[in-house]
Amino acid sequence: MKEKIANLVNDSIKDLNVFVDDAFTSMEEGKKIFNIVLDSSEVIDLNKVTDASRIINKIMDENESLLDDCDELDIYSKEKGDKE
């Protein structure tokens, strides 16, 4: 699934210097969630996640069949830890 989502959205979000690191479904509190995890070579701030989410939401709306009957779409960034 990651490859399909990455192929759909990476070109559209590359100007934000982010890319799709993973895409998967999960069950949380009885809801089926479609997760898209973003990553970057730099720290991704909230504004970048918001901008990327707007772009990705439009693309996913056009490709709704990929959401696999999920109840929600969750787009978030990978956490960056200290490099010590």
ChimeraX commands (.cxc) that place a marker at each C-alpha (Angstrom):
marker #1 position 0.00,0.00,0.00 radius 0.5
marker #1 position 2.87,2.37,0.81 radius 0.5
marker #1 position 4.10,2.29,-2.79 radius 0.5
marker #1 position 0.67,3.13,-4.23 radius 0.5
marker #1 position 0.19,6.08,-1.90 radius 0.5
marker #1 position 3.77,7.29,-2.35 radius 0.5
marker #1 position 3.39,7.16,-6.14 radius 0.5
marker #1 position 0.19,9.20,-5.91 radius 0.5
marker #1 position 1.33,11.94,-3.55 radius 0.5
marker #1 position 5.13,12.26,-3.35 radius 0.5
marker #1 position 5.43,14.50,-6.44 radius 0.5
marker #1 position 2.75,16.82,-5.05 radius 0.5
marker #1 position 4.37,17.20,-1.62 radius 0.5
marker #1 position 8.04,17.23,-2.62 radius 0.5
marker #1 position 8.16,21.06,-2.52 radius 0.5
marker #1 position 7.44,20.76,1.22 radius 0.5
marker #1 position 10.50,18.48,1.52 radius 0.5
marker #1 position 8.40,15.60,2.87 radius 0.5
marker #1 position 7.60,12.13,1.53 radius 0.5
marker #1 position 5.42,9.15,2.41 radius 0.5
marker #1 position 7.30,6.87,4.78 radius 0.5
marker #1 position 4.45,4.40,5.36 radius 0.5
marker #1 position 0.76,3.83,4.64 radius 0.5
marker #1 position -1.32,1.22,6.45 radius 0.5
marker #1 position -4.68,0.52,8.05 radius 0.5
marker #1 position -5.26,0.01,11.77 radius 0.5
marker #1 position -8.19,-0.50,14.14 radius 0.5
marker #1 position -8.56,2.05,16.93 radius 0.5
marker #1 position -11.57,2.26,19.24 radius 0.5
marker #1 position -13.65,0.21,16.81 radius 0.5
marker #1 position -12.81,2.42,13.81 radius 0.5
marker #1 position -10.81,1.43,10.76 radius 0.5
marker #1 position -8.13,4.10,10.26 radius 0.5
marker #1 position -6.07,4.64,7.12 radius 0.5
marker #1 position -2.69,6.01,8.28 radius 0.5
marker #1 position -0.25,7.94,6.13 radius 0.5
marker #1 position 3.10,8.62,7.82 radius 0.5
marker #1 position 5.26,11.44,6.48 radius 0.5
marker #1 position 9.01,11.78,6.87 radius 0.5
marker #1 position 11.74,14.22,5.87 radius 0.5
marker #1 position 15.45,14.76,6.20 radius 0.5
marker #1 position 14.59,17.64,8.54 radius 0.5
marker #1 position 12.16,18.12,11.42 radius 0.5
marker #1 position 8.59,18.42,10.16 radius 0.5
marker #1 position 6.69,21.20,11.93 radius 0.5
marker #1 position 2.92,21.35,12.35 radius 0.5
marker #1 position 2.51,23.83,9.49 radius 0.5
marker #1 position 4.19,21.44,7.07 radius 0.5
marker #1 position 2.00,18.55,8.20 radius 0.5
marker #1 position -1.06,20.75,7.73 radius 0.5
marker #1 position 0.02,21.84,4.23 radius 0.5
marker #1 position 0.85,18.27,3.22 radius 0.5
marker #1 position -2.46,17.03,4.65 radius 0.5
marker #1 position -4.42,19.50,2.52 radius 0.5
marker #1 position -2.66,18.27,-0.61 radius 0.5
marker #1 position -2.96,14.59,0.30 radius 0.5
marker #1 position -6.65,14.89,1.26 radius 0.5
marker #1 position -7.50,16.22,-2.21 radius 0.5
marker #1 position -5.59,13.39,-3.87 radius 0.5
marker #1 position -7.18,10.75,-1.63 radius 0.5
marker #1 position -10.65,12.18,-2.32 radius 0.5
marker #1 position -9.99,11.55,-6.02 radius 0.5
marker #1 position -8.78,8.00,-5.23 radius 0.5
marker #1 position -11.28,7.07,-2.56 radius 0.5
marker #1 position -11.24,3.39,-3.53 radius 0.5
marker #1 position -7.74,3.12,-2.00 radius 0.5
marker #1 position -9.11,4.01,1.43 radius 0.5
marker #1 position -10.48,0.46,1.66 radius 0.5
marker #1 position -13.75,1.39,3.42 radius 0.5
marker #1 position -11.90,3.12,6.25 radius 0.5
marker #1 position -13.75,5.36,8.69 radius 0.5
marker #1 position -10.97,7.95,8.96 radius 0.5
marker #1 position -7.81,9.15,7.23 radius 0.5
marker #1 position -4.96,10.08,9.60 radius 0.5
marker #1 position -1.91,11.90,8.23 radius 0.5
marker #1 position 0.99,12.54,10.59 radius 0.5
marker #1 position 4.76,12.86,10.67 radius 0.5
marker #1 position 7.33,10.45,11.98 radius 0.5
marker #1 position 8.80,11.49,15.32 radius 0.5
marker #1 position 12.38,12.67,15.33 radius 0.5
marker #1 position 14.49,11.94,18.36 radius 0.5
marker #1 position 17.75,13.42,19.54 radius 0.5
marker #1 position 20.75,12.26,17.54 radius 0.5
marker #1 position 23.08,11.75,20.49 radius 0.5
marker link #1:1,2 radius 0.2
marker link #1:2,3 radius 0.2
marker link #1:3,4 radius 0.2
marker link #1:4,5 radius 0.2
marker link #1:5,6 radius 0.2
marker link #1:6,7 radius 0.2
marker link #1:7,8 radius 0.2
marker link #1:8,9 radius 0.2
marker link #1:9,10 radius 0.2
marker link #1:10,11 radius 0.2
marker link #1:11,12 radius 0.2
marker link #1:12,13 radius 0.2
marker link #1:13,14 radius 0.2
marker link #1:14,15 radius 0.2
marker link #1:15,16 radius 0.2
marker link #1:16,17 radius 0.2
marker link #1:17,18 radius 0.2
marker link #1:18,19 radius 0.2
marker link #1:19,20 radius 0.2
marker link #1:20,21 radius 0.2
marker link #1:21,22 radius 0.2
marker link #1:22,23 radius 0.2
marker link #1:23,24 radius 0.2
marker link #1:24,25 radius 0.2
marker link #1:25,26 radius 0.2
marker link #1:26,27 radius 0.2
marker link #1:27,28 radius 0.2
marker link #1:28,29 radius 0.2
marker link #1:29,30 radius 0.2
marker link #1:30,31 radius 0.2
marker link #1:31,32 radius 0.2
marker link #1:32,33 radius 0.2
marker link #1:33,34 radius 0.2
marker link #1:34,35 radius 0.2
marker link #1:35,36 radius 0.2
marker link #1:36,37 radius 0.2
marker link #1:37,38 radius 0.2
marker link #1:38,39 radius 0.2
marker link #1:39,40 radius 0.2
marker link #1:40,41 radius 0.2
marker link #1:41,42 radius 0.2
marker link #1:42,43 radius 0.2
marker link #1:43,44 radius 0.2
marker link #1:44,45 radius 0.2
marker link #1:45,46 radius 0.2
marker link #1:46,47 radius 0.2
marker link #1:47,48 radius 0.2
marker link #1:48,49 radius 0.2
marker link #1:49,50 radius 0.2
marker link #1:50,51 radius 0.2
marker link #1:51,52 radius 0.2
marker link #1:52,53 radius 0.2
marker link #1:53,54 radius 0.2
marker link #1:54,55 radius 0.2
marker link #1:55,56 radius 0.2
marker link #1:56,57 radius 0.2
marker link #1:57,58 radius 0.2
marker link #1:58,59 radius 0.2
marker link #1:59,60 radius 0.2
marker link #1:60,61 radius 0.2
marker link #1:61,62 radius 0.2
marker link #1:62,63 radius 0.2
marker link #1:63,64 radius 0.2
marker link #1:64,65 radius 0.2
marker link #1:65,66 radius 0.2
marker link #1:66,67 radius 0.2
marker link #1:67,68 radius 0.2
marker link #1:68,69 radius 0.2
marker link #1:69,70 radius 0.2
marker link #1:70,71 radius 0.2
marker link #1:71,72 radius 0.2
marker link #1:72,73 radius 0.2
marker link #1:73,74 radius 0.2
marker link #1:74,75 radius 0.2
marker link #1:75,76 radius 0.2
marker link #1:76,77 radius 0.2
marker link #1:77,78 radius 0.2
marker link #1:78,79 radius 0.2
marker link #1:79,80 radius 0.2
marker link #1:80,81 radius 0.2
marker link #1:81,82 radius 0.2
marker link #1:82,83 radius 0.2
marker link #1:83,84 radius 0.2
view
